[in-house]
């Protein structure tokens, strides 16, 4: 399939005609099936007149799509190694800001952006651990998106995970409650980010406070060691602000990953919000 914009051959989104300003995610995570039951509301901005909106997807199971609350026609077309193109038929006029809603599930065999460690692969060996890696173009396996750095969006998330586990995202936590056998957590990311910076971890975690804007998260057996390791983070942040200006992301939290994390000593998955480290 020819890309809609040869400037970025990795996406089939028509992002020069339409962009995503904000999206709302609603995910229920089944760790045993390695699958997300999901809904996403995409708030668009029409940059010019258009007769459709194209998104990148990868092996998503689409249940239904609506445009401004009304059922919409759509097609899913194979796009080789890049996944599929989701084309939603819709009449847009320049300046309009409609909403496209998609109910879907991630691939029954597991989304390409997700890896799950067994309890035996964690430090405490008591619960599985899920983490995402959307770089470079795997966010499309978690949600319909314009999977290109040319599109940056704010987002909110509501994520349900089995009770006893904690979920973190590349966003600020905005409340948590118990809903039956689930823990439901809400998130807000008020700074526009590209789709590849969407990130999530789920595991048996505890946190320790470093400062009013910095916490460190880790498995219970290593969280105190993690606090000792990163207790000067606030000083580093204050020093950086003197050089580069005010830190705009609100929080700077750190997540210490299980020892079998496969990407090496450290990786900045939650860039600008959560710096993710692995103790080996």
N, C-alpha and C positions, 0 to 999 in steps of 0.2 A: 504494500500500500504506500502510495506517495504521501509524504508528510504534508500537513496543511501549511507548514512554514519551514522552508529549507534552512532557515537561520538556526533552527534547533531540530535536527533530524530524529531526535529521540522521542518526540511527542507528536501526536496527531491532533492535539487541541487547536481550535481556531482562536487562539488567545489574542491575536491582533484585532479581532472583531468583538470578542467578549472576554471579560476577565472575571475571576472569582475574588470578591472583596472579603468575604467572610463565610465560614461554614460551621455548622453545628453537628457534632458527632454524638451518636447514641450507640454504645457498644455493650453487648452482653458476651462475656468471654467464657467459652467452654474449653477448659484446659485439656480435658480428656480427648475431645474431638479435634483439638487444635483449630477451633473455628470461632469466628466472631459473628453473632447475629446482630445486624446493624441497620441503622438509618442515618442518612446524612441530608441536611438541608443546606444547599449551596446558594448563597446570595450573590447574584451576578451584577455586573455593570456592563451595559452594551456600549461599546466604544464607537460603533457604527451600526447601521442597519444590517440585520442578519436573519436567515431563515432557519438556522439550527444552532445548536451548541454541541461541540465535540469534546469528549473527555477521554483520558487514558484509563484503561482498566486492565486487570490481569487475573483471569480465572474467577471473577466474581459471579455469584449466582444472583441474578437480578429478579426480584419479586414484583416490583411495581415502580413506576416513575410518574410524578405529577409535575405540572408546570403551573405555578401560581394556584395550586390547590386542585387543578383539573387534570384528569388522566392525560398523559402525553404519549405520542407514538415515538418509538425508538427502535434502533437496530444496533446489533453488536457484530462487528466485522473483524476477522482475524487480521493481525498486524505483525505476523512473523515473531521474531525473538522479542519484540517490544510489547507483546501481549495482544490486546484487542482495542479497537476504537468503539466507544459508546457514543452514538449520534442521537441526540434528542431533537425532534422536529419542533420548532417554536419560532414564532414571528417576534422579532425584537426590533425596536426602534432606538436609534442613538439616544443615550441618556436614560433609558429605562433601567430599572433595577429589580428584575423579577427573581423568583426563588424556584429552583428545581429541587425536588425532594426524591430521594432514591431509597427504597427499602431493599436490602440485599443481605447476602451472607458471603463470607470469604470462602475461598476454595476448600471443599471438603477434605482435601489431602493436605491442607495447611498452606497458609499464605507465604509467598516467597520472602516477604519482609520479616517473618517471624521465626524465631528459634526458641525451643523449649528445652531446658536442662532438666534431667530427672533429679529426684531428691538426692540420689547418690552422687550427683555431680556438683552439689552445693556444699558450702562449708558446714552447715548444720545437719544436712542429710535428712531433713524433716518434711520438705515440701518442694514441688517443682518450681522452676523459675523461668519466666517468659521475658524475652527482650526482643526489641525490633531493631532492624537495620535497613532504613529506607534508602540510604544512599546506594547507588546513584539514582536509579529510576524504579524503585520497588514500592514507593508509596501507593502506586496504582493497584497493588495487590491487597491493600487495606481499605481503599475507598476510591470511588470515581473522582478523578482530579485532573487538573491541568498540570501534568507532572513535568514541569520545567521551571528553572530558576527565574524565568521571565515573569512568572506569576507569584506574587506574595500575598498572603491572606492572614487575617486574624482568625482565631477559632475558639470555640468552646467545646467541652467534652463532658459527657456523662457516661461513666464506665462502671459496669457491674462485674465483680469478680467473686469467687467463692469466699464465704466468711472465713476469717482467719488470715487472709492474704491482704497485702497492700498493693495499690496501684499508683504509679507515678507516670507523669507525662511531661513533654516539653512545654509545660504551661504551669501556671500558678494554681495550686490546690485551693478550691473554693468551697469546701465543705464535704463532710462524709457522714453517711448514715447507714444503718442496718435495715435491709429490706428482706425479711424472711431469711433464707439461706445465703443471701448475697450481701456484700458490702458495696454500696454505691457511692462513688466519689465524683465530684464535679471539678472542672478545670476551666481556667480562662487564660488565653494567650492574647494579650492586647497589642502586641507588636507584630506587624505583618511578617510572616516567614514563608519561605519556599516549602513546597510539599516534602522535599527530602529531609527537612528538619523535624517533621512529625516523628515523635518517638514515644514509646511506652515500655515500662517494665512492670512485672507482677511477680511478687514473691513474699516470703515470710520475712518482713523487714521491721526494723526499729530505727528511730532517728535520735540524734543528739544535737542540741542547739550549740552553734558556734557564735552567732550574733543574731540581732533582730532580723536580718535578711539572709542569713546563711545557716543551713542545717546540713548535717551529714547523715546519710541513710546507709544501712548495711544489715546483714544477717545478725541476729542477736549475739552470737558468739564472738563477733569481731567488731561490733559497733563502737565499743569503748576504745579499741586500738585505732579505729578509723578517726575518732574524735581527736585523739592524741596526734595522729599524723597530720591532720588538717586544721588544727586549732588556730593557726595564724592566717586563715583564709581572709578574714575581714581586714586584717592589716594589708594584705596583698591588694585587696579590692580598693581600699582607700588610697593606696599609693598609685594604683592605676588611674583612679579618678583624677588625681592631681595632674597626671600627664595627659589623659585623653578626654577628660570631662565626665559628667555625671553618668553613672551606670543606668541605662534606660530599661533594663529587663525586669526590674522589681526585686526578684530573688536570685541568689546565686547558691544553689544547693548542689551537693555532691552525692553521688551514688557509688558505693563500693560493691563491685560485682563479684560473683562466686569465683573461686580459684580456677575453674575450668573454662572461664570466659575465653572464647577462641581467637580474639583479635589482638592479643599481645598485652603489654603492660598497661597502656592507657589509651583510651579512645574518647573523643569528644562527641558522643552521640547526641547529647542534649545541649548542643551548642548554644551558648549565650544564656542558658537557664540552668541546666544541670550538667556539670562536668562529671563524666563517668570514669571511674578508675577501677582497676582490678588489682587486688593483692595476690601475688603469686608466690 
